[in-house]
Amino acid sequence: MMSKSLRSIRGFTLLELTLVILILGVLLSLLVPQLKVPYGHYNLESAAYRMAGDIRYFAQQTINAQSDTDTYKVNFDTSNDRYLFQKNTDVIKSVTLPVSTDLEYVNFNKNTLSFKINGAPSPLGGTVTLRDRCSGDFLYVIVAGITGRVRVDVEKPASGVE
């Protein structure tokens, strides 16, 4: 009796499973390239907001230090798509952007953003331009010259400096 009940249970044949896997493979091969652009834009946004947050944090560290002798600066390395936080000559932190994100352009003097003791940029603010390699979209990290306010925008400021 037991052998008869086992025979009544039907499973899938190897041919049926192979066809389902083949169909899923074809669908995925059509879908994956379509996900490249949204994923690249997500990387661009996350890199821009991380950079803005890092700059804000470092400006706050400058205020907290209250030292006239120490210099705090952010060096932007456009050839390696990364930025470095430095106290005097020591590198405190190094951040490399995602592979799909380019550090396109920086208009700070010598690609360096320095901070005064009050956390404001010295001598002026400026803009960092980030570009997504997949979609070609741009985002701008803008540092205001007087207040040191850091923001992310999709539109480039008219003068490049706020």
N, C-alpha and C positions, 0 to 999 in steps of 0.2 A: 503494500500500500504506500509506503513512504516513497518508493522510487517513482510511483505514478504522480504524486503531488509535486515532486521536484521537476518532473518533465513538464508539468503544466505552467510552471513559472518561466516566463519568456524574458530573455535579455536582448541586448543589442548585438548584432553581428559585427565582426571586425570591419566589414565593408561600410556599414552604416556609420560607425564611429569615425572611420577614415574620412568619409564624405563630410561629416559635420566639422571635423578639424580643418579640412581643406577650405570649406566655406568661411569659417571663422578667420582663417589665415588671410584669405582674399579681402574680407571686410576690414581687417586690421591694417593691411597694407594700403588700403585706400584712405583710412581714417588718420593714421599717424602723421602724414605730411600736413594735414589740415590743422593739427594741434601745434605745429612748430611756431606759428606766428603768435597765438595767444600765450604760449609758454615763454617766448622771447620777450613779449611785452610785460609779462609778470616779472621776469628777471630784471628788466629795465626799471620798473617801478620800485621793486624791492631794493635794488642797488641805490636808487636816488634817495629813497626815504631813509635807508641805512646811513648813507653818507651825510644827509642833513642831520640826523640824530647824532652821529659821531662828532660832527663839527660843533653842534650845540653842547654836547657833553664836554668836549675839550675846551671850549670857551669857558664853561662853568668851572672846570679844573683850574684854569688860569686865574679866575676870580678867587677861588678858594685858596690858592697858593699865596696870594698877596705878596709876591716877591718882585722887587725891581731888578734883581740881578738875573733871574731866570728868563729865558725866552722860550715861548711856546709857539710852535708853528705846524702847519700841515703842508707837506710837500706832495704835489700831484705829479705822478710819473705817467705821462700820456703814452709813452712807448711801451710800457708794460701793463697798462690798464690797472693801476693800483695807486693808493695814496698812503702816506706815512705820517704818523703823528710823532713829533719830536719835542723833547724838552732839552734845551741847549743842543748838544750834539747826539744825545741818546735817542734811539728809536724806541718809543713806548709801545706803539701798535702799528701794524702793517695790514692793510686790507686790500685784497685782490678782488676785482670785479668779476661777476660771472662771465663765462666764456662768450656768451652771446651779447655782452654789453661792452661797448667801447667808451673809453674816456677820451672823447673827441677833441675837446678844446677847453682851455683854462685861461682866463684873462687876468689872473693875479700876477703881480710882478714876479718874474722868474719862477712861475708856477708854484708860488709859495704864499700861503695865507698865514699871516702872523697875528697875534693877539696882544692887545694892551692889557694892563693890569685890571681894567674894568670889564674885560671880556669882549670889547669892541675890536673889530678888525683893524689892523694897522698896515699901511697908512689908509687904505680904502677897502671897500667891499668889492665884490666881483661875482662872476658867474662861472659855474662848471657845466659844461655841455656833455651829456651822456647820450649815446645812440645805440639803438637796438639793431644788430646786424641782420636779423631776419626780416623785420618789417620796415626798417629805415626810420622808425619813429625816434623823436628826440624828447628828452626831458632836461630841464634846467634846474640846477641847484643854485639858488641866488642868495648871496650874503649881503645884507644892507650895510652900507658904509658907515653910517652914523650910529645906528643902534646895535648892529651885529645880528639882527633878526635873520634867521635862516629859513628859507621856504623852498618848496619844489613847485615848478610850474611847467605847463606844456608850451607856453609862449615865451620866447626870448625877450628879455627886457630891451627897451628901445636903445638905451645907451650902453648896455652891458654891465653897468654899475648902477646900483640904486642909491 
